[in-house]
C-alpha cells in the first residue's frame, strides 16, 4: 500500500474571532496565523461548495467581516 500524502491541515484558529474586524486587519491577521488563502466575499455572493484546506472565507459588509468560515 502506498503511503498517505502529506496533506496540509487548517491552522488551529477560531474563525469566529475575525467577525467584526475591519477586513484589511482580519486578512493580515489570518495570513499571520497560517491561512494560505483568505477570500473576502460580498453578502450573497455565489460560490462553489468545494472545501479547500487552509482557506478562510470572509463575508464582508461595509468594510467589516460579518461572517467567517473555513474552506
Backbone atoms as SQL, in Angstrom:
CREATE TABLE atoms (id INTEGER PRIMARY KEY, chain TEXT, resi INTEGER, resn TEXT, atom TEXT, x REAL, y REAL, z REAL);
INSERT INTO atoms VALUES
  (1, 'A', 1, 'UNK', 'N', 0.853, -1.177, 0.000),
  (2, 'A', 1, 'UNK', 'CA', 0.000, 0.000, 0.000),
  (3, 'A', 1, 'UNK', 'C', 0.898, 1.239, 0.000),
  (4, 'A', 2, 'UNK', 'N', 0.538, 2.200, -0.789),
  (5, 'A', 2, 'UNK', 'CA', 1.304, 3.444, -0.883),
  (6, 'A', 2, 'UNK', 'C', 1.092, 4.294, 0.368),
  (7, 'A', 3, 'UNK', 'N', 2.121, 5.048, 0.768),
  (8, 'A', 3, 'UNK', 'CA', 1.954, 5.924, 1.936),
  (9, 'A', 3, 'UNK', 'C', 0.981, 7.059, 1.633),
  (10, 'A', 4, 'UNK', 'N', 0.348, 7.544, 2.662),
  (11, 'A', 4, 'UNK', 'CA', -0.565, 8.669, 2.507),
  (12, 'A', 4, 'UNK', 'C', 0.227, 9.931, 2.205),
  (13, 'A', 5, 'UNK', 'N', -0.296, 10.781, 1.333),
  (14, 'A', 5, 'UNK', 'CA', 0.410, 12.033, 1.033),
  (15, 'A', 5, 'UNK', 'C', 0.408, 12.948, 2.251),
  (16, 'A', 6, 'UNK', 'N', 1.346, 13.855, 2.272),
  (17, 'A', 6, 'UNK', 'CA', 1.419, 14.837, 3.355),
  (18, 'A', 6, 'UNK', 'C', 0.399, 15.932, 3.076),
  (19, 'A', 7, 'UNK', 'N', -0.795, 15.763, 3.611),
  (20, 'A', 7, 'UNK', 'CA', -1.894, 16.703, 3.374),
  (21, 'A', 7, 'UNK', 'C', -1.803, 17.843, 4.387),
  (22, 'A', 8, 'UNK', 'N', -1.788, 19.086, 3.926),
  (23, 'A', 8, 'UNK', 'CA', -1.734, 20.197, 4.883),
  (24, 'A', 8, 'UNK', 'C', -3.016, 20.267, 5.713),
  (25, 'A', 9, 'UNK', 'N', -2.909, 20.863, 6.854),
  (26, 'A', 9, 'UNK', 'CA', -4.062, 20.997, 7.748),
  (27, 'A', 9, 'UNK', 'C', -4.432, 22.463, 7.900),
  (28, 'A', 10, 'UNK', 'N', -5.676, 22.698, 8.296),
  (29, 'A', 10, 'UNK', 'CA', -6.099, 24.066, 8.607),
  (30, 'A', 10, 'UNK', 'C', -5.354, 24.542, 9.844),
  (31, 'A', 11, 'UNK', 'N', -5.019, 25.818, 9.913),
  (32, 'A', 11, 'UNK', 'CA', -4.415, 26.356, 11.135),
  (33, 'A', 11, 'UNK', 'C', -5.360, 26.175, 12.326),
  (34, 'A', 12, 'UNK', 'N', -4.796, 26.061, 13.500),
  (35, 'A', 12, 'UNK', 'CA', -5.587, 25.944, 14.731),
  (36, 'A', 12, 'UNK', 'C', -6.016, 27.358, 15.115),
  (37, 'A', 13, 'UNK', 'N', -7.135, 27.789, 14.563),
  (38, 'A', 13, 'UNK', 'CA', -7.592, 29.171, 14.681),
  (39, 'A', 13, 'UNK', 'C', -9.117, 29.183, 14.689),
  (40, 'A', 14, 'UNK', 'N', -9.723, 30.072, 15.436),
  (41, 'A', 14, 'UNK', 'CA', -11.179, 30.164, 15.534),
  (42, 'A', 14, 'UNK', 'C', -11.712, 31.197, 14.548),
  (43, 'A', 15, 'UNK', 'N', -12.436, 30.775, 13.512),
  (44, 'A', 15, 'UNK', 'CA', -12.967, 31.729, 12.538),
  (45, 'A', 15, 'UNK', 'C', -13.853, 32.810, 13.164),
  (46, 'A', 16, 'UNK', 'N', -14.533, 32.502, 14.242),
  (47, 'A', 16, 'UNK', 'CA', -15.414, 33.482, 14.887),
  (48, 'A', 16, 'UNK', 'C', -14.643, 34.683, 15.424),
  (49, 'A', 17, 'UNK', 'N', -13.344, 34.517, 15.647),
  (50, 'A', 17, 'UNK', 'CA', -12.552, 35.622, 16.199),
  (51, 'A', 17, 'UNK', 'C', -12.343, 36.759, 15.197),
  (52, 'A', 18, 'UNK', 'N', -12.644, 36.534, 13.929),
  (53, 'A', 18, 'UNK', 'CA', -12.469, 37.565, 12.902),
  (54, 'A', 18, 'UNK', 'C', -13.720, 38.427, 12.691),
  (55, 'A', 19, 'UNK', 'N', -14.845, 37.946, 13.170),
  (56, 'A', 19, 'UNK', 'CA', -16.107, 38.664, 12.974),
  (57, 'A', 19, 'UNK', 'C', -16.050, 40.021, 13.676),
  (58, 'A', 20, 'UNK', 'N', -16.419, 41.065, 12.925),
  (59, 'A', 20, 'UNK', 'CA', -16.432, 42.421, 13.462),
  (60, 'A', 20, 'UNK', 'C', -15.169, 43.216, 13.158),
  (61, 'A', 21, 'UNK', 'N', -14.109, 42.547, 12.731),
  (62, 'A', 21, 'UNK', 'CA', -12.862, 43.247, 12.428),
  (63, 'A', 21, 'UNK', 'C', -12.912, 43.913, 11.049),
  (64, 'A', 22, 'UNK', 'N', -12.172, 45.003, 10.852),
  (65, 'A', 22, 'UNK', 'CA', -12.033, 45.556, 9.505),
  (66, 'A', 22, 'UNK', 'C', -11.391, 44.498, 8.605),
  (67, 'A', 23, 'UNK', 'N', -11.845, 44.379, 7.382),
  (68, 'A', 23, 'UNK', 'CA', -11.397, 43.299, 6.500),
  (69, 'A', 23, 'UNK', 'C', -9.893, 43.316, 6.252),
  (70, 'A', 24, 'UNK', 'N', -9.284, 44.482, 6.148),
  (71, 'A', 24, 'UNK', 'CA', -7.840, 44.546, 5.907),
  (72, 'A', 24, 'UNK', 'C', -7.074, 43.952, 7.091),
  (73, 'A', 25, 'UNK', 'N', -7.466, 44.330, 8.294),
  (74, 'A', 25, 'UNK', 'CA', -6.811, 43.815, 9.503),
  (75, 'A', 25, 'UNK', 'C', -7.061, 42.316, 9.645),
  (76, 'A', 26, 'UNK', 'N', -8.280, 41.875, 9.397),
  (77, 'A', 26, 'UNK', 'CA', -8.621, 40.460, 9.512),
  (78, 'A', 26, 'UNK', 'C', -7.813, 39.624, 8.525),
  (79, 'A', 27, 'UNK', 'N', -7.634, 40.111, 7.308),
  (80, 'A', 27, 'UNK', 'CA', -6.859, 39.389, 6.298),
  (81, 'A', 27, 'UNK', 'C', -5.403, 39.252, 6.710),
  (82, 'A', 28, 'UNK', 'N', -4.808, 40.334, 7.195),
  (83, 'A', 28, 'UNK', 'CA', -3.420, 40.298, 7.649),
  (84, 'A', 28, 'UNK', 'C', -3.257, 39.330, 8.818),
  (85, 'A', 29, 'UNK', 'N', -4.182, 39.377, 9.749),
  (86, 'A', 29, 'UNK', 'CA', -4.142, 38.513, 10.926),
  (87, 'A', 29, 'UNK', 'C', -4.287, 37.041, 10.529),
  (88, 'A', 30, 'UNK', 'N', -5.199, 36.765, 9.604),
  (89, 'A', 30, 'UNK', 'CA', -5.415, 35.382, 9.161),
  (90, 'A', 30, 'UNK', 'C', -4.165, 34.824, 8.492),
  (91, 'A', 31, 'UNK', 'N', -3.527, 35.606, 7.638),
  (92, 'A', 31, 'UNK', 'CA', -2.301, 35.145, 6.984),
  (93, 'A', 31, 'UNK', 'C', -1.179, 34.924, 8.011),
  (94, 'A', 32, 'UNK', 'N', -1.110, 35.792, 9.008),
  (95, 'A', 32, 'UNK', 'CA', -0.105, 35.639, 10.068),
  (96, 'A', 32, 'UNK', 'C', -0.352, 34.367, 10.892),
  (97, 'A', 33, 'UNK', 'N', -1.613, 33.940, 10.981),
  (98, 'A', 33, 'UNK', 'CA', -1.957, 32.722, 11.719),
  (99, 'A', 33, 'UNK', 'C', -1.800, 31.469, 10.873),
  (100, 'A', 34, 'UNK', 'N', -1.410, 31.623, 9.584),
  (101, 'A', 34, 'UNK', 'CA', -1.115, 30.459, 8.762),
  (102, 'A', 34, 'UNK', 'C', -2.102, 30.093, 7.682),
  (103, 'A', 35, 'UNK', 'N', -3.152, 30.895, 7.482),
  (104, 'A', 35, 'UNK', 'CA', -4.100, 30.596, 6.409),
  (105, 'A', 35, 'UNK', 'C', -3.439, 30.898, 5.074),
  (106, 'A', 36, 'UNK', 'N', -3.417, 29.928, 4.166),
  (107, 'A', 36, 'UNK', 'CA', -2.771, 30.092, 2.865),
  (108, 'A', 36, 'UNK', 'C', -3.579, 30.995, 1.942),
  (109, 'A', 37, 'UNK', 'N', -4.898, 30.884, 2.013),
  (110, 'A', 37, 'UNK', 'CA', -5.788, 31.677, 1.162),
  (111, 'A', 37, 'UNK', 'C', -6.819, 32.351, 2.044),
  (112, 'A', 38, 'UNK', 'N', -6.997, 33.639, 1.843),
  (113, 'A', 38, 'UNK', 'CA', -8.022, 34.404, 2.551),
  (114, 'A', 38, 'UNK', 'C', -8.893, 35.054, 1.483),
  (115, 'A', 39, 'UNK', 'N', -10.182, 34.782, 1.540),
  (116, 'A', 39, 'UNK', 'CA', -11.100, 35.247, 0.497),
  (117, 'A', 39, 'UNK', 'C', -12.178, 36.131, 1.107),
  (118, 'A', 40, 'UNK', 'N', -12.323, 37.352, 0.578),
  (119, 'A', 40, 'UNK', 'CA', -13.356, 38.290, 1.029),
  (120, 'A', 40, 'UNK', 'C', -14.487, 38.288, 0.005),
  (121, 'A', 41, 'UNK', 'N', -15.700, 38.081, 0.483),
  (122, 'A', 41, 'UNK', 'CA', -16.874, 37.973, -0.385),
  (123, 'A', 41, 'UNK', 'C', -17.966, 38.934, 0.067),
  (124, 'A', 42, 'UNK', 'N', -18.673, 39.480, -0.894),
  (125, 'A', 42, 'UNK', 'CA', -19.831, 40.310, -0.582),
  (126, 'A', 42, 'UNK', 'C', -20.986, 39.409, -0.143),
  (127, 'A', 43, 'UNK', 'N', -21.892, 39.912, 0.691),
  (128, 'A', 43, 'UNK', 'CA', -23.049, 39.105, 1.095),
  (129, 'A', 43, 'UNK', 'C', -23.815, 38.603, -0.132),
  (130, 'A', 44, 'UNK', 'N', -24.171, 37.323, -0.098),
  (131, 'A', 44, 'UNK', 'CA', -24.956, 36.741, -1.180),
  (132, 'A', 44, 'UNK', 'C', -24.165, 36.307, -2.398),
  (133, 'A', 45, 'UNK', 'N', -22.837, 36.419, -2.351),
  (134, 'A', 45, 'UNK', 'CA', -22.013, 36.003, -3.477),
  (135, 'A', 45, 'UNK', 'C', -22.166, 34.506, -3.718),
  (136, 'A', 46, 'UNK', 'N', -22.332, 34.121, -4.983),
  (137, 'A', 46, 'UNK', 'CA', -22.434, 32.708, -5.347),
  (138, 'A', 46, 'UNK', 'C', -21.033, 32.108, -5.337),
  (139, 'A', 47, 'UNK', 'N', -20.857, 30.997, -4.617),
  (140, 'A', 47, 'UNK', 'CA', -19.568, 30.306, -4.568),
  (141, 'A', 47, 'UNK', 'C', -19.802, 28.806, -4.698),
  (142, 'A', 48, 'UNK', 'N', -18.748, 28.084, -5.085),
  (143, 'A', 48, 'UNK', 'CA', -18.847, 26.629, -5.137),
  (144, 'A', 48, 'UNK', 'C', -18.746, 26.074, -3.723),
  (145, 'A', 49, 'UNK', 'N', -19.159, 24.852, -3.545),
  (146, 'A', 49, 'UNK', 'CA', -19.143, 24.232, -2.223),
  (147, 'A', 49, 'UNK', 'C', -17.908, 23.372, -1.996),
  (148, 'A', 50, 'UNK', 'N', -16.912, 23.465, -2.877),
  (149, 'A', 50, 'UNK', 'CA', -15.701, 22.664, -2.677),
  (150, 'A', 50, 'UNK', 'C', -14.951, 23.143, -1.441),
  (151, 'A', 51, 'UNK', 'N', -14.413, 22.205, -0.699),
  (152, 'A', 51, 'UNK', 'CA', -13.652, 22.536, 0.501),
  (153, 'A', 51, 'UNK', 'C', -12.180, 22.587, 0.143),
  (154, 'A', 52, 'UNK', 'N', -11.522, 23.686, 0.455),
  (155, 'A', 52, 'UNK', 'CA', -10.088, 23.795, 0.239),
  (156, 'A', 52, 'UNK', 'C', -9.405, 23.979, 1.583),
  (157, 'A', 53, 'UNK', 'N', -8.478, 23.077, 1.871),
  (158, 'A', 53, 'UNK', 'CA', -7.731, 23.135, 3.122),
  (159, 'A', 53, 'UNK', 'C', -6.953, 24.439, 3.179),
  (160, 'A', 54, 'UNK', 'N', -6.910, 25.028, 4.325),
  (161, 'A', 54, 'UNK', 'CA', -6.146, 26.251, 4.604),
  (162, 'A', 54, 'UNK', 'C', -6.693, 27.488, 3.883),
  (163, 'A', 55, 'UNK', 'N', -8.004, 27.483, 3.593),
  (164, 'A', 55, 'UNK', 'CA', -8.651, 28.681, 3.040),
  (165, 'A', 55, 'UNK', 'C', -9.643, 29.209, 4.073),
  (166, 'A', 56, 'UNK', 'N', -9.636, 30.515, 4.276),
  (167, 'A', 56, 'UNK', 'CA', -10.565, 31.174, 5.177),
  (168, 'A', 56, 'UNK', 'C', -11.405, 32.145, 4.358),
  (169, 'A', 57, 'UNK', 'N', -12.701, 32.073, 4.551),
  (170, 'A', 57, 'UNK', 'CA', -13.641, 32.920, 3.812),
  (171, 'A', 57, 'UNK', 'C', -14.242, 33.975, 4.740),
  (172, 'A', 58, 'UNK', 'N', -14.277, 35.194, 4.261),
  (173, 'A', 58, 'UNK', 'CA', -14.923, 36.286, 4.986),
  (174, 'A', 58, 'UNK', 'C', -16.117, 36.777, 4.173),
  (175, 'A', 59, 'UNK', 'N', -17.247, 36.942, 4.831),
  (176, 'A', 59, 'UNK', 'CA', -18.352, 37.687, 4.223),
  (177, 'A', 59, 'UNK', 'C', -18.200, 39.111, 4.744),
  (178, 'A', 60, 'UNK', 'N', -18.050, 40.050, 3.826),
  (179, 'A', 60, 'UNK', 'CA', -17.716, 41.424, 4.191),
  (180, 'A', 60, 'UNK', 'C', -18.859, 42.371, 3.826),
  (181, 'A', 61, 'UNK', 'N', -19.259, 43.185, 4.788),
  (182, 'A', 61, 'UNK', 'CA', -20.268, 44.219, 4.572),
  (183, 'A', 61, 'UNK', 'C', -19.758, 45.503, 5.221),
  (184, 'A', 62, 'UNK', 'N', -19.795, 46.589, 4.470),
  (185, 'A', 62, 'UNK', 'CA', -19.365, 47.904, 4.960),
  (186, 'A', 62, 'UNK', 'C', -17.947, 47.871, 5.524),
  (187, 'A', 63, 'UNK', 'N', -17.058, 47.067, 4.879),
  (188, 'A', 63, 'UNK', 'CA', -15.655, 47.035, 5.247),
  (189, 'A', 63, 'UNK', 'C', -15.296, 46.187, 6.451),
  (190, 'A', 64, 'UNK', 'N', -16.276, 45.484, 7.026),
  (191, 'A', 64, 'UNK', 'CA', -16.029, 44.655, 8.211),
  (192, 'A', 64, 'UNK', 'C', -16.478, 43.218, 7.961),
  (193, 'A', 65, 'UNK', 'N', -15.792, 42.286, 8.611),
  (194, 'A', 65, 'UNK', 'CA', -16.139, 40.872, 8.488),
  (195, 'A', 65, 'UNK', 'C', -17.455, 40.628, 9.224),
  (196, 'A', 66, 'UNK', 'N', -18.420, 40.144, 8.486),
  (197, 'A', 66, 'UNK', 'CA', -19.741, 39.870, 9.052),
  (198, 'A', 66, 'UNK', 'C', -19.891, 38.406, 9.431),
  (199, 'A', 67, 'UNK', 'N', -19.205, 37.549, 8.667),
  (200, 'A', 67, 'UNK', 'CA', -19.268, 36.100, 8.908),
  (201, 'A', 67, 'UNK', 'C', -17.960, 35.490, 8.418),
  (202, 'A', 68, 'UNK', 'N', -17.531, 34.399, 9.015),
  (203, 'A', 68, 'UNK', 'CA', -16.260, 33.776, 8.639),
  (204, 'A', 68, 'UNK', 'C', -16.391, 32.262, 8.730),
  (205, 'A', 69, 'UNK', 'N', -15.814, 31.544, 7.745),
  (206, 'A', 69, 'UNK', 'CA', -15.841, 30.088, 7.782),
  (207, 'A', 69, 'UNK', 'C', -14.635, 29.513, 7.042),
  (208, 'A', 70, 'UNK', 'N', -14.297, 28.274, 7.387),
  (209, 'A', 70, 'UNK', 'CA', -13.173, 27.571, 6.769),
  (210, 'A', 70, 'UNK', 'C', -13.572, 26.986, 5.429),
  (211, 'A', 71, 'UNK', 'N', -12.587, 26.787, 4.580),
  (212, 'A', 71, 'UNK', 'CA', -12.785, 26.038, 3.339),
  (213, 'A', 71, 'UNK', 'C', -12.972, 26.849, 2.151);
